[in-house]
Structures are given as structure tokens and as C-alpha cells.
Amino acid sequence: MTMIEVRGLRKTFGDVVAVDDISLSVEEGEILGVLGPNGAGKTTTVESIAGLVRPDTGTVRVAGLDPLTRRRELTRVLGVQLQEAALQDKITVAEALDLYAAFYERPADGRELAEGLGLGSKLDTRFAKLSGGQKQRLSIALALIGRPRVALLDELTTGLDPQSRRNVWELVERVRADGTTIVLVTHFMEEAERLCDRLALIAGGRVVAIDTPAGLISSTEAPTVMSFRPDGPVDLARLTAIDGVADAREQGAGIELRATDGAVIEVLDRLRADGVRFTQLRVVESSLDDAYVRLVGATREESEEVSA
């Protein structure tokens, strides 16, 4: 079942085009990660799905509901955690959890959520006295306390220390295991690879790629990184002339190149033919970081060509 469907979404703020013809869908029980540079339109997309922003054109459906016309019904199935959220300064963590739990027929255990997020010792602490990371974790708990069928999580671990980040990841995994569909906006590639079934890369207000993490990595021109330390000079031009080698450059006393799997074998053959001996050979698959940089970079180049 498709839980989120976005078609032809466009939103402008004055002369700024924040989102330009975005279309995507999220299946029930799936975690869709949303990646992209600052200002790419990620938050505007999420806020449109939540019904907090009215798009200029396009349609949005969440569990079959229009977020703008059926808001009351939507609040029963949707949990939202935004980048910035605030509560009254004097409300305590326990009071906030009890208040939000009262909005739902079958809420989750607020104390259990607090414990899982490292807030168990802060139940009697007022909101104004919480650190930035603690406020962030409380907003996550409030987004999930209603046992939502769909959760929108925007930069949920920004500002958290490594241990808190992993606690949040474990909670997200448990929530998904219970059947919640999640849209996760993130800048952390490790987070995206660990949690997400698919990733939508947004740049310039458009979806430029959508695939599994492994699929995005393998779709890049040269998904393998090879490095070695030669015993003498290497003709880089001879290596880049090999079909499948995207680039080769000196890295300190070594050489690093990006190539397809098949080209790696040809590089080794070329080095042996040229009498080059080498040590410290490493061949590793490109990372999601590499795929992200290449895809975003290609989009920027296309935009510059169009504007020129």
C-alpha cells in the first residue's frame, strides 16, 4: 500500500523556487531517506506532506488523505518532528509527554520513549532547562507518542552526540518494525545507509535520483576506489586512458583512482606491463558520500549550463 504520494509538487516563496515539480511515493512500512544540500527543498517538501505548507501546484496524499482538507483525520495517523520546535518554557518533560499522549486513543508509553531516548532522568526538568540535544530528543518522543502510521522526521539527530544518535537510530528501527512508514531528512550518510530502504536525492528543488543506498552508489560512473603506493613515477594519462577509469591523481606518495570493477583489473595489468611495482594496494567500493557528491555536482553543472 502506498502511504505517501506526492505528484508535481511546486512551491515558490516570492521569486525563490523552493520545490519544482517533485514527485515521489513511499510504501507502507518503508523508510525513505531524503538527502540534498541546504536550500534544496527538502524541508519544504516535508512541510507540504505534513500540510504545513500549501503548494502552488501538485497533489499530496498521506494514507489517502489530503493534508490540507482533511487535517483533523491526518493528525490521528501522522507524527511530525521538524528541525526547530519549541514548547512553553515551564512545562516539564513528563507534562509534555502526558499532554501529547492525551491527544490519542492508544498512545505509546511516554516514560518508555523518554528512557529509550536518554531522557529518563529529565522527566521533571522544565523545557527551558533542557540542552539543545535534549529538546531535540523530546521532539522526537512527541512525534512518536501517538503510534503514528506515518512519521516525518526532519534532521532528527542533528546536534546529538554519537551515543544519543545511536539510541535514536535504534528507536526508529523499533518504530518501523511496528509498521510505521517514515520519511527521514538527513545529512548523515551513515544514518541514511543504516536506516533507509530508499533514498531520494533532492537538488535545486527537484528529485535528481531515487534508489536504494547500494543502487545510488553503483549508479555512479566509477563505483570502486583503488589506491596504491608505486616504487617510481606513474604515467597517469596511461591509466585514465583505460576504459572505465574516471580519474587518477597523486595522493601524497601514492596514487588514487576511481574506476569500474572491470577496469581495476586492467589497471593492474597496465602497471605490470609498465614495470611499476607497488605496495599498500587497497580496492574499496565507493561510499554514499562519493555518490552524493557526484550526483549533486552533476546537477549543479547542468543548472549552470542552462543558466549560461
Secondary structure, 3 states (H helix, E strand, C coil): CEEEEEEEEEEEECCEEEEEEEEEEEECCCEEEEECCCCCCHHHHHHHHCCCCCCCEEEEEECCECCCCCHHHHHCCEEEECCCCCCCCCCEHHHHHHHHHCCCCCCCCHHHHHHHCCCHHHCCCEHHHCCHHHHHHHHHHHHHCCCCCEEEEECCCCCCCHHHHHHHHHHHHHHHHCCCEEEEECCCHHHHHHHCCEEEEEECCEEEEEECHHHHHHHCCCCEEEEEEECCCCCHHHHHCCCCEEEEEEECCEEEEEECHHHHHHHHHHHHHCCCCEEEEEEEECCHHHHHHHHHHHHHHHHHHHHC
